Amino acid sequence: MAGGLFMGAAVAALLTAALPTHNPSTGFDDPPPDKIVIKVATVNGSGCPKGTAAVAVSADNTAFTVTYSDYLAQAGGNSDPTAFRKNCQLSLLVHVPQGFTYAIASADYRGFASLQPGARGTQRASYYFQGSPNTEYRTHPFAGPYDDNWQATDETDWAQLVYAPCGVQRSFNINTELRVSAGTSSDEVSFMTMDSTDGDISTVYHLAWKECPKN
């Protein structure tokens, strides 16, 4: 997909910034040796009631996974009129090793959808740093009939990565949404969920690293 999750006028400056050694096998820059710490500041939304979301960081620090256990939107049949849309707003505190900053290079979403003929489902996500005026949106539509697993990926071109400000703590916000419309099959239930066989959903966010300018 062309374009980036975060886009701005600083693209040219990012192209000339010093980066750690690139790892061609993964497509991502090797992370610095020290550990990063990611904490969930707040979790709000109808798709992530209290206690149903968790964040885990990969061993190599190149990705983190947000896992949910109660994230489903449905419409049609005897569905609750408010159940057609579910969302979750995550506010993450990301502590990075001194001298480095980060950007989100891509996000992978997975789930299951059962959409009747004429029904539609949508997965949407927005991304922004605290205090930034720019919010980037990515939308993935699905049309019935559909009864299978689904996957959606938001990707960022390397030249268009916009990094968190160096030397300051800014929370990173991710707002995801599932929306289902029954369409012409209003008598039958259609639903869309981000889940796996064990009932949880895993959304993986890949990190790209950049060395901050030295004073």
N, C-alpha and C positions, 0 to 999 in steps of 0.2 A: 504494500500500500504506500503510495506516495504521500509525502507530508510528514509532519511530526506531531508528537503529543504536545510538545512545547515549542512554540515558534516565536521569533522576535528579531529585533534589529541587531542583536548581538551575535548573529550567526557567523559573520566574518571573523569576529574576534575569537570565537570558539575554534575555528579552523586552524588558527595559528597558535593555539594554546598547547602547552606541553602535556602529553598524555603518557600514562604508563605503557609498557610493552603490550602490543596487540596480540591476541591469541586467535589465529585464523580458524582454529578448529571449532570454536564456539561462536565467533562473530562478536565477542565482547572483549573489552579491555580487561587484562588481569587486574584483580583488586589489589590494594595495598595489603601488606602482611598482617597488620593489626585488625582486630575484630571491630565490627560495627555493632551498634545496638539499636534496635528498632522497637519502640514502645507505642502502644495504642493510647493516644490521649483521650479520644472520645469515639464512640460508636453509636450512631443514631440512625433510626429508620425502621420502617415496617418489615424490611427483609432481614434485619439482623437484631432481633430482640435481645435484651440483656443476657449475656452469658452464651450467646450463640456464634460469636466470632472470635478468632484467634489469629495471631501473626507468628510465623516461624521464619528464621533466617537460614539460608542454605549454608553448608559447611564452608564453601569457598567464597562466601560473601558476594556472589554475583546475582543473587535473587532472593526475594522473600515471598512467602506464600500466605495469603489470607484465606482462612478456612471458615466456612459457615455451616450451620446445621439446620437452618429454618429460613429458606429463601425461595418462595414460590409465588407466582402470579397466575391467576386463572380467571376465566370468564365463561359465560354461557351456562345453561342448565340452572341449577339451584345455587350457583356461586354467589357469595356475598357481593353486593354492588361495588364495594370498595376494594375487592381483591384483585381487580384487573391490573393494578400497578403496585409494585413493591420496589423499595429503594434502600440503599445503605450508604451513609456518609461516614467515611473513615478519616480521622485526623491522626496522622502518624508523626511521632517525634523521631527523627533519624539522627543519631550521633555518629559521626564519621571520624576516622583517624585524623589527627592534626595535619594540616597541609593539603587535604584533599576535599573534594566536593563530589556530588553525584547528580545524575539525571536518570529518569526512567526511559530505558531504551525500547522496551516492549512489554505488553501485558497479554497474557493468555487466559481466556475465559472458557469454561466448559460446563455443559449441563445436559439436560434432557428436555425435549419438547414433544407434546402431543397436541397437535393442532388439527382441528376438523377442517374439511373442505370449506373454503371461504374465510377461515379464521387467519389471524396474523399475530405474530409475536415479534418483539423488539428487545434487543439488549443494547444498552447505552451506557457510556462511561464518560465522565469529565475529570480533568486533572488540573490542579493548580497549587502553587506554593502560597503560603500565608503572606499577605501583603502584596501579591502580584496582581496587576490588573488583567492579566491574560488567563483565560480559561479555555482549554482545548476539549472539544467533544468528539467522540467517535460513536457511530451508530451502526448496528448490524441487524437487518430485518430478516424475518423468516415467514414463509407463507405455507398455509395448509393446502392439501393434506400433508402432514408431516408427523412422523412417529418414530423418533430416533434420537440418538445423542447429537449434540451440536457443539461446535467449537468456534470461537471468534478470537482474532488476534489483532491488537492495535500495535503497529510498528512505527519506529522513528528512524528516518534517515540520519546517519551519523553527522552529516553537516548541519542538521537542524536541531540537534540536541540543545536544550537550554538548561543550564545547571543551577542548582541551588546556590544562593549567594555565599561566597567564601567568608569564613570567620564569624558568621552569625547563625543562631539557631532559628530556623523557620520550619514550622510544621508543614507537612505535605498532605494535601487533601485529595481523596479519591471518592467520587460519588458514582455509584453504579445503580442501574435501574433495569428492571424487567417489566414489560408491559404486554398484555394480551388483549386482543379484540376478537370477540366471537364472530363478528361479521354475519354472514348468511347462515351460520350454524348456531344460532342463539339458543336452540333447544338442547344442544349438547355441550358438554364441558370441554374446553380447551385449556391447556395449562403449559407453562414454561418454568423450568426450575434450573438452577445451577447446582447440580448434585452429581455424586458418583455412586457406585454400587453400595457403599457403606452409608449413604445418606448425608454425607458432607460434600461441600463444594470447595474446590481449591482454585484460587485465582493466583497466578504466578506473575510477579512483576520483576523484570530483569533490570539490573542496575548497570550503568556505565559510569566509569570513573575519570576524573580529570584532576591534575595537580594544580593547586591554587598558586597564583603568582607569589614569589618570595619578596618580602619587603626589603 
